[in-house]
Amino acid sequence: MASATGALQCLLPGIEVVRLREPTPNCTRAGDTVPIVTSDPLDLRAHAPLLDAYLRFAESSPTPFTIPGHKQRTDLLGDVIRGDIPLYGGLDTMKVTHATLASAEQRAADLWGADWLRFSVGGSTHGNQALALAVCAPGDEVIVGRTLHRSLLLGMVLADLIPVWVHPAIDESTGLPLGYEAFAIANALATHSNARAVFLGDPSYVGTFADIASIADATHTRDIPLIIDAAWGAHFGFHSALPPHALAAGADAMVTSAHKMLPAYSAAALVMARTQRFDAARLESSFEATHTTSPPGSILASIDAVRALLQLHGEELLTTTLDLVANARERLRAVDGLIVLGEHVQPTQLTVCVAGAGVNGNDIERGLIAAGLPIEYADRDTLAPMITIADTEQTVDRLISTMIDLIDAHRGEPRSAQAAVSWSVRPEQVTSPREAFFAPHTNVSTTESIGRVSAELIAPYPPGVPVLAPGERITAEIVDALREAQAQGTRIAYAADPTLEHLRVLA
């Protein structure tokens, strides 16, 4: 079980890989490797009902007559299906007689202090869209931070919400967004008295973060909910050196990814709320309306395991991560021309401005990929590799040594950092996102599109922050900034024409 074994070994170092001498009843072949739990030094299984159910299914080698249709046969597709165990008919019966998922979710709710909490296999994307559907009525205004992920904007399309944009301050030395200020939220609420909720992303993609407690106070003066996309902050609140998580700081709901800073499977997320300002039944309906009815048990089990990992060993693991990042920052600060963010970013984030060294961050990224060290984010002026609790002194040392060598090899004339268009765009909203999404549209040359209204969402990726969205005016400045980012090596995502020769506009 190659892929499943690797993931399980990260969570349970006591798993040993053994080679079978005979085939098993579910068509595993002689010579295949399977994980066998021989010990559990982190003591997760006893505290994680979904993880325990996952491992029991794998150990029992059943012959299922349920979906998924591969029936655990690796002779058809190979190892790609190994470890794919469903929730229904796998981690629990088809009739959910053991309530395994409900038990795991209740443990997570207790840990985060939530009244309502669900595990999502659709990532924070699903969580953002579910919360957008849960909180307002069609046509309501909501205060939204413009550094939002595209998923929240499309959630506003689904829910027919009208965004009132707020913008973070931009750090002049690095061109990066800072955390949102409470006064900016208060001002937006004062000028839009009918707004029904506040949606913010925190921490940001590059690790900057806000005083959520102050923003919650400003929001609650209007008795409306504060909803935080904390996709990058699942570890917040589990170490004294880190900020509290959003619910602990006073937010009413948050979504967070378990596969970013934490070692869960891809697309693993948690959606949670305190229901004083929510209808709990509508929360549940909104979650189910946008979630799959065939959730993979592997993802769910990994979320449960991550929760147990944080609860039992979070402080210890995060101490190691904090030390690794602190050492990496110190080494990079010694490199001439680099700015390594510290004061404005959360302590496990490594964000580096390379403009002063005269290098293009996209060139450094290509060199890192060639060295087998792909990183999370790079644009012309910025590098942001992710260091997580799965990293070691050896992995981080190799990353930082290679980065330094590449920067020295590409060094050029120092320049000032420029804010990427993802952080600096100031859109003009002409129609609601939903109206524009469903309106008749046409494709025109990019030159002809100036002054027209966009019918599509366009975002440099990463970070996936929309630069153009349905219903917004296309300007020459936006077009020029997108073309410049593309020329510098940034991927422009979601555009109908990825060459940017044509744009989709309202007819």
Helices and strands as residue ranges (DSSP letters): H 2-11, E 15-19, E 33-37, G 45-47, H 49-60, H 74-77, G 78-81, H 100-112, E 116-120, H 123-135, E 141-145, H 150-159, E 162-166, H 182-191, E 198-201, H 212-220, E 226-229, E 253-257, E 269-273, G 275-277, H 280-289, H 297-333, E 339-340, E 352-353, G 355-357, H 361-370, E 377-378, E 382-384, H 393-410, H 421-424, H 433-438, E 441-445, H 446-449, E 459-461, H 476-487, E 491-493, E 502-506
